[in-house]
Amino acid sequence: MPSLLPEYQQRTNVSGSGLGPGAVTPSSSGLGEGLQDLAGATQAVVKAIDVVKERDAATWSVQALSNTQSSWMQQLEDRKLKADPGAPNFTPTLLKDFDAQANQVAQGAPTRQSKQFMTERLLALREELQRNAMSFEAASRVQNNVNVASKSIESASTELQNNPHLFIQRLAERNALFDAMSLTAEQRQQLKDKAEKEMAYNSVVGMIQMHPANMLATLKSGDSTDPAIRALTPEQRVSAENHARQAINAQYIDQEHQLTLAKQAEELRQKQTQNTFLQRMNDGKLDAQTVLNSNLAPFGSGSKDQFLNMLKARDKAPKTDSATFNELFARINLPDGATGKVTDANQLNSYLIDGRLDIQDLDKLRAEVEHKGTADGEAEAKLKSGLIEVAKSTLTHSNPLIGLQDPIGDENLQRFTSWFLGEYQKQRGAGKSAAELLDPDSPEYLGKRIRSYVRGPQDIMQDVLKSATQAPGQAIPRKEGESAEEYLKRTGKL
């Protein structure tokens, strides 16, 4: 604060204060003159000391004033940043804290004149802080009023989406509040315009959510008397029409979703009924009346009609056809999307009806289809298919010792597969893992049972000869006196 120093120096300068060297007295001699000289010298020394003190005090004052000014101007800005919305009591609190510190600073001045100087300058700083603080507080209060008003518009807009009929009431309430608040005329009008625009649109959105099709027709007609619709801007009207179209589309999607869920739930209930009926049929405890009273569809796959026909077929005690069983198992485990893949367990029911599957094997194949639809089913299906391929290669291909194909290899494959599916389901239910049952290196590997279905060369040869003898119309007959080995060589079977 260099500009303050000359003023302070002027106040503390001995000459400037009217203090000269003293009155001029006529010269004299003797003791009287000596005493006068001594008094004059003493007075000059005192004045010199006072000058030094005031100059030191001026230096102290400049430094103290500069630090106080800098500190409080920074404090003012810091307090502005931390002020609560509306800055309540901002100015009184600031001045109270300033006064406490300013008194301490003024009391610390080393001389009377420096104390007077600091008091005057600190009062000037206080006035400057007060003006700045009051201006900030007033602006903050107005801005807070605007923010509060804007939030009240937002809350009303949200409410109107659920209660659109309250538009006129809520708009009148907000306008009355704006009139009572400390706002400029421009701010008040801006808030009223904003309230009408936003609240009208949200009220219309609420009406669209209730009746989207009716509202779309009303918006397109352009002759509505509803105050909210009439308050829409052209842009808002276009946006509202698009919102109505989206709402209509969402309704259709939701309806379709609900229908899909209902259909899936009904299919699940019917599947549970079908599985229960199969189990009861397997136990001989299912009757026609129970089927008729069930929730199954009258006709079609897995229907009442199909289960009634299955009951008739069961009474005829059908026997599983090996080739059919093996083919169906292979079709169940075809890759997704492959032609002929069995994806619905009810596709298998007809094979019981026409006598190519017995009830036990039908149940096993149905379980295979349904298990493939589970999270772990697909991975297990690949492992099971690998084991069946091993069984098929072992049981149906030519015997490596004699070069003959076993005539009942397909039957043995079917026997093994049927046993395997039942045993696998049983062991899994007992807590065994898929890896334990399907890993060739596992002690529990079910593929070890394949060896028990492999027949010896003599048995295979006898069946080949038997089939040739019993079906002359379908096989080359054996010549009289021809040995088995000669016959097999002649017919290309050896």
DAPE-V229247 format. One record per residue. N is the residue number from 0. SS is DSSP state (2 for helix, 1 for strand, 0 for the rest). OMEGA is omega in whole degrees, 0 to 359 (NA if undefined). Layout:
BEGIN
n=N ss=SS omega=OMEGA
n=N ss=SS omega=OMEGA
END
This chain:
BEGIN
n=0 ss=0 omega=185
n=1 ss=2 omega=185
n=2 ss=2 omega=182
n=3 ss=2 omega=186
n=4 ss=2 omega=179
n=5 ss=2 omega=180
n=6 ss=2 omega=181
n=7 ss=2 omega=180
n=8 ss=2 omega=180
n=9 ss=2 omega=180
n=10 ss=2 omega=187
n=11 ss=2 omega=180
n=12 ss=0 omega=184
n=13 ss=0 omega=182
n=14 ss=0 omega=180
n=15 ss=0 omega=180
n=16 ss=0 omega=178
n=17 ss=0 omega=181
n=18 ss=0 omega=179
n=19 ss=0 omega=181
n=20 ss=0 omega=179
n=21 ss=0 omega=182
n=22 ss=0 omega=179
n=23 ss=0 omega=181
n=24 ss=0 omega=179
n=25 ss=0 omega=182
n=26 ss=0 omega=178
n=27 ss=0 omega=181
n=28 ss=0 omega=176
n=29 ss=0 omega=184
n=30 ss=2 omega=181
n=31 ss=2 omega=180
n=32 ss=2 omega=179
n=33 ss=2 omega=179
n=34 ss=2 omega=178
n=35 ss=2 omega=178
n=36 ss=2 omega=181
n=37 ss=2 omega=180
n=38 ss=2 omega=179
n=39 ss=2 omega=180
n=40 ss=2 omega=181
n=41 ss=2 omega=180
n=42 ss=2 omega=179
n=43 ss=2 omega=179
n=44 ss=2 omega=181
n=45 ss=2 omega=180
n=46 ss=2 omega=179
n=47 ss=2 omega=179
n=48 ss=2 omega=179
n=49 ss=2 omega=179
n=50 ss=2 omega=180
n=51 ss=2 omega=180
n=52 ss=2 omega=182
n=53 ss=2 omega=177
n=54 ss=2 omega=175
n=55 ss=2 omega=179
n=56 ss=2 omega=178
n=57 ss=2 omega=178
n=58 ss=2 omega=180
n=59 ss=2 omega=183
n=60 ss=2 omega=179
n=61 ss=2 omega=182
n=62 ss=2 omega=181
n=63 ss=2 omega=180
n=64 ss=2 omega=180
n=65 ss=2 omega=180
n=66 ss=2 omega=182
n=67 ss=2 omega=178
n=68 ss=2 omega=181
n=69 ss=2 omega=182
n=70 ss=2 omega=186
n=71 ss=2 omega=174
n=72 ss=2 omega=176
n=73 ss=2 omega=177
n=74 ss=2 omega=179
n=75 ss=2 omega=180
n=76 ss=2 omega=179
n=77 ss=2 omega=181
n=78 ss=2 omega=175
n=79 ss=2 omega=182
n=80 ss=2 omega=184
n=81 ss=2 omega=185
n=82 ss=0 omega=175
n=83 ss=0 omega=177
n=84 ss=0 omega=182
n=85 ss=0 omega=179
n=86 ss=0 omega=181
n=87 ss=0 omega=178
n=88 ss=0 omega=183
n=89 ss=2 omega=184
n=90 ss=2 omega=180
n=91 ss=2 omega=181
n=92 ss=2 omega=179
n=93 ss=2 omega=183
n=94 ss=2 omega=179
n=95 ss=2 omega=180
n=96 ss=2 omega=179
n=97 ss=2 omega=182
n=98 ss=2 omega=180
n=99 ss=2 omega=181
n=100 ss=2 omega=181
n=101 ss=2 omega=178
n=102 ss=2 omega=179
n=103 ss=2 omega=181
n=104 ss=2 omega=182
n=105 ss=2 omega=179
n=106 ss=2 omega=181
n=107 ss=0 omega=180
n=108 ss=0 omega=188
n=109 ss=0 omega=182
n=110 ss=0 omega=181
n=111 ss=2 omega=181
n=112 ss=2 omega=178
n=113 ss=2 omega=178
n=114 ss=2 omega=179
n=115 ss=2 omega=179
n=116 ss=2 omega=181
n=117 ss=2 omega=179
n=118 ss=2 omega=180
n=119 ss=2 omega=182
n=120 ss=2 omega=179
n=121 ss=2 omega=174
n=122 ss=2 omega=177
n=123 ss=2 omega=178
n=124 ss=2 omega=179
n=125 ss=2 omega=179
n=126 ss=2 omega=179
n=127 ss=2 omega=178
n=128 ss=2 omega=181
n=129 ss=2 omega=179
n=130 ss=2 omega=181
n=131 ss=2 omega=183
n=132 ss=2 omega=181
n=133 ss=2 omega=177
n=134 ss=2 omega=178
n=135 ss=2 omega=182
n=136 ss=2 omega=180
n=137 ss=2 omega=179
n=138 ss=2 omega=179
n=139 ss=2 omega=180
n=140 ss=2 omega=179
n=141 ss=2 omega=180
n=142 ss=2 omega=178
n=143 ss=2 omega=177
n=144 ss=2 omega=178
n=145 ss=2 omega=180
n=146 ss=2 omega=179
n=147 ss=2 omega=180
n=148 ss=2 omega=180
n=149 ss=2 omega=178
n=150 ss=2 omega=178
n=151 ss=2 omega=175
n=152 ss=2 omega=180
n=153 ss=2 omega=181
n=154 ss=2 omega=178
n=155 ss=2 omega=179
n=156 ss=2 omega=178
n=157 ss=2 omega=180
n=158 ss=2 omega=184
n=159 ss=2 omega=175
n=160 ss=2 omega=178
n=161 ss=2 omega=181
n=162 ss=0 omega=186
n=163 ss=2 omega=182
n=164 ss=2 omega=181
n=165 ss=2 omega=186
n=166 ss=2 omega=183
n=167 ss=2 omega=182
n=168 ss=2 omega=182
n=169 ss=2 omega=180
n=170 ss=2 omega=179
n=171 ss=2 omega=178
n=172 ss=2 omega=182
n=173 ss=2 omega=180
n=174 ss=2 omega=178
n=175 ss=2 omega=178
n=176 ss=2 omega=180
n=177 ss=2 omega=179
n=178 ss=2 omega=183
n=179 ss=2 omega=184
n=180 ss=0 omega=178
n=181 ss=0 omega=182
n=182 ss=0 omega=172
n=183 ss=0 omega=180
n=184 ss=2 omega=180
n=185 ss=2 omega=179
n=186 ss=2 omega=181
n=187 ss=2 omega=181
n=188 ss=2 omega=178
n=189 ss=2 omega=179
n=190 ss=2 omega=179
n=191 ss=2 omega=178
n=192 ss=2 omega=179
n=193 ss=2 omega=181
n=194 ss=2 omega=181
n=195 ss=2 omega=183
n=196 ss=2 omega=185
n=197 ss=2 omega=182
n=198 ss=2 omega=177
n=199 ss=2 omega=182
n=200 ss=2 omega=182
n=201 ss=2 omega=174
n=202 ss=2 omega=177
n=203 ss=2 omega=177
n=204 ss=2 omega=177
n=205 ss=2 omega=178
n=206 ss=2 omega=178
n=207 ss=2 omega=181
n=208 ss=2 omega=179
n=209 ss=2 omega=185
n=210 ss=0 omega=186
n=211 ss=2 omega=183
n=212 ss=2 omega=179
n=213 ss=2 omega=181
n=214 ss=2 omega=178
n=215 ss=2 omega=178
n=216 ss=2 omega=180
n=217 ss=2 omega=180
n=218 ss=2 omega=182
n=219 ss=2 omega=181
n=220 ss=2 omega=178
n=221 ss=0 omega=182
n=222 ss=0 omega=181
n=223 ss=0 omega=176
n=224 ss=0 omega=180
n=225 ss=0 omega=184
n=226 ss=2 omega=180
n=227 ss=2 omega=180
n=228 ss=2 omega=181
n=229 ss=2 omega=181
n=230 ss=0 omega=181
n=231 ss=0 omega=171
n=232 ss=0 omega=178
n=233 ss=2 omega=179
n=234 ss=2 omega=180
n=235 ss=2 omega=179
n=236 ss=2 omega=177
n=237 ss=2 omega=179
n=238 ss=2 omega=180
n=239 ss=2 omega=178
n=240 ss=2 omega=178
n=241 ss=2 omega=178
n=242 ss=2 omega=179
n=243 ss=2 omega=178
n=244 ss=2 omega=178
n=245 ss=2 omega=179
n=246 ss=2 omega=177
n=247 ss=2 omega=179
n=248 ss=2 omega=179
n=249 ss=2 omega=178
n=250 ss=2 omega=179
n=251 ss=2 omega=180
n=252 ss=2 omega=180
n=253 ss=2 omega=178
n=254 ss=2 omega=179
n=255 ss=2 omega=178
n=256 ss=2 omega=179
n=257 ss=2 omega=178
n=258 ss=2 omega=178
n=259 ss=2 omega=179
n=260 ss=2 omega=179
n=261 ss=2 omega=179
n=262 ss=2 omega=179
n=263 ss=2 omega=179
n=264 ss=2 omega=179
n=265 ss=2 omega=177
n=266 ss=2 omega=178
n=267 ss=2 omega=178
n=268 ss=2 omega=179
n=269 ss=2 omega=179
n=270 ss=2 omega=177
n=271 ss=2 omega=177
n=272 ss=2 omega=181
n=273 ss=2 omega=180
n=274 ss=2 omega=177
n=275 ss=2 omega=179
n=276 ss=2 omega=179
n=277 ss=2 omega=179
n=278 ss=2 omega=179
n=279 ss=2 omega=176
n=280 ss=2 omega=178
n=281 ss=2 omega=179
n=282 ss=0 omega=180
n=283 ss=0 omega=185
n=284 ss=0 omega=180
n=285 ss=0 omega=178
n=286 ss=0 omega=185
n=287 ss=2 omega=182
n=288 ss=2 omega=177
n=289 ss=2 omega=178
n=290 ss=2 omega=182
n=291 ss=2 omega=182
n=292 ss=0 omega=185
n=293 ss=0 omega=179
n=294 ss=0 omega=180
n=295 ss=0 omega=177
n=296 ss=0 omega=182
n=297 ss=0 omega=183
n=298 ss=0 omega=178
n=299 ss=0 omega=182
n=300 ss=0 omega=179
n=301 ss=0 omega=186
n=302 ss=0 omega=175
n=303 ss=2 omega=180
n=304 ss=2 omega=181
n=305 ss=2 omega=180
n=306 ss=2 omega=175
n=307 ss=2 omega=177
n=308 ss=2 omega=177
n=309 ss=2 omega=177
n=310 ss=2 omega=178
n=311 ss=2 omega=181
n=312 ss=2 omega=179
n=313 ss=2 omega=182
n=314 ss=2 omega=178
n=315 ss=0 omega=178
n=316 ss=0 omega=180
n=317 ss=0 omega=179
n=318 ss=0 omega=183
n=319 ss=0 omega=173
n=320 ss=0 omega=186
n=321 ss=2 omega=182
n=322 ss=2 omega=179
n=323 ss=2 omega=181
n=324 ss=2 omega=182
n=325 ss=2 omega=180
n=326 ss=2 omega=181
n=327 ss=2 omega=178
n=328 ss=2 omega=179
n=329 ss=2 omega=181
n=330 ss=2 omega=177
n=331 ss=2 omega=185
n=332 ss=0 omega=173
n=333 ss=0 omega=177
n=334 ss=0 omega=178
n=335 ss=0 omega=179
n=336 ss=0 omega=181
n=337 ss=0 omega=178
n=338 ss=0 omega=178
n=339 ss=0 omega=181
n=340 ss=0 omega=177
n=341 ss=0 omega=182
n=342 ss=0 omega=181
n=343 ss=0 omega=182
n=344 ss=2 omega=181
n=345 ss=2 omega=174
n=346 ss=2 omega=184
n=347 ss=2 omega=186
n=348 ss=2 omega=183
n=349 ss=2 omega=181
n=350 ss=2 omega=171
n=351 ss=2 omega=182
n=352 ss=2 omega=181
n=353 ss=0 omega=171
n=354 ss=0 omega=182
n=355 ss=0 omega=174
n=356 ss=0 omega=171
n=357 ss=0 omega=187
n=358 ss=2 omega=181
n=359 ss=2 omega=181
n=360 ss=2 omega=175
n=361 ss=2 omega=181
n=362 ss=2 omega=180
n=363 ss=2 omega=180
n=364 ss=2 omega=177
n=365 ss=2 omega=179
n=366 ss=2 omega=179
n=367 ss=2 omega=179
n=368 ss=2 omega=185
n=369 ss=2 omega=180
n=370 ss=2 omega=179
n=371 ss=2 omega=180
n=372 ss=0 omega=179
n=373 ss=0 omega=183
n=374 ss=0 omega=182
n=375 ss=0 omega=187
n=376 ss=2 omega=184
n=377 ss=2 omega=180
n=378 ss=2 omega=179
n=379 ss=2 omega=181
n=380 ss=2 omega=179
n=381 ss=2 omega=178
n=382 ss=2 omega=179
n=383 ss=2 omega=178
n=384 ss=2 omega=178
n=385 ss=2 omega=179
n=386 ss=2 omega=180
n=387 ss=2 omega=177
n=388 ss=2 omega=176
n=389 ss=2 omega=179
n=390 ss=2 omega=180
n=391 ss=2 omega=179
n=392 ss=2 omega=183
n=393 ss=2 omega=190
n=394 ss=2 omega=186
n=395 ss=2 omega=181
n=396 ss=0 omega=184
n=397 ss=1 omega=176
n=398 ss=1 omega=185
n=399 ss=0 omega=183
n=400 ss=0 omega=184
n=401 ss=0 omega=178
n=402 ss=0 omega=180
n=403 ss=1 omega=174
n=404 ss=1 omega=182
n=405 ss=0 omega=181
n=406 ss=0 omega=180
n=407 ss=0 omega=179
n=408 ss=2 omega=179
n=409 ss=2 omega=179
n=410 ss=2 omega=179
n=411 ss=2 omega=176
n=412 ss=2 omega=178
n=413 ss=2 omega=179
n=414 ss=2 omega=180
n=415 ss=2 omega=182
n=416 ss=2 omega=179
n=417 ss=2 omega=177
n=418 ss=2 omega=184
n=419 ss=2 omega=182
n=420 ss=2 omega=179
n=421 ss=2 omega=182
n=422 ss=2 omega=180
n=423 ss=2 omega=179
n=424 ss=2 omega=180
n=425 ss=2 omega=182
n=426 ss=2 omega=177
n=427 ss=2 omega=178
n=428 ss=2 omega=179
n=429 ss=0 omega=176
n=430 ss=0 omega=179
n=431 ss=0 omega=180
n=432 ss=0 omega=177
n=433 ss=2 omega=180
n=434 ss=2 omega=180
n=435 ss=2 omega=186
n=436 ss=2 omega=188
n=437 ss=2 omega=179
n=438 ss=0 omega=181
n=439 ss=0 omega=181
n=440 ss=0 omega=182
n=441 ss=0 omega=176
n=442 ss=0 omega=182
n=443 ss=0 omega=185
n=444 ss=0 omega=183
n=445 ss=2 omega=180
n=446 ss=2 omega=178
n=447 ss=2 omega=183
n=448 ss=2 omega=182
n=449 ss=2 omega=184
n=450 ss=2 omega=182
n=451 ss=2 omega=179
n=452 ss=2 omega=180
n=453 ss=0 omega=181
n=454 ss=0 omega=180
n=455 ss=0 omega=181
n=456 ss=2 omega=183
n=457 ss=2 omega=179
n=458 ss=2 omega=180
n=459 ss=2 omega=181
n=460 ss=2 omega=180
n=461 ss=2 omega=180
n=462 ss=2 omega=176
n=463 ss=2 omega=180
n=464 ss=2 omega=181
n=465 ss=2 omega=180
n=466 ss=2 omega=179
n=467 ss=2 omega=182
n=468 ss=2 omega=186
n=469 ss=2 omega=182
n=470 ss=0 omega=183
n=471 ss=0 omega=181
n=472 ss=0 omega=183
n=473 ss=0 omega=180
n=474 ss=0 omega=179
n=475 ss=0 omega=183
n=476 ss=0 omega=179
n=477 ss=0 omega=180
n=478 ss=0 omega=180
n=479 ss=0 omega=179
n=480 ss=0 omega=182
n=481 ss=0 omega=179
n=482 ss=0 omega=181
n=483 ss=2 omega=182
n=484 ss=2 omega=180
n=485 ss=2 omega=180
n=486 ss=2 omega=182
n=487 ss=2 omega=177
n=488 ss=2 omega=182
n=489 ss=2 omega=182
n=490 ss=0 omega=177
n=491 ss=0 omega=180
n=492 ss=0 omega=179
n=493 ss=0 omega=NA
END
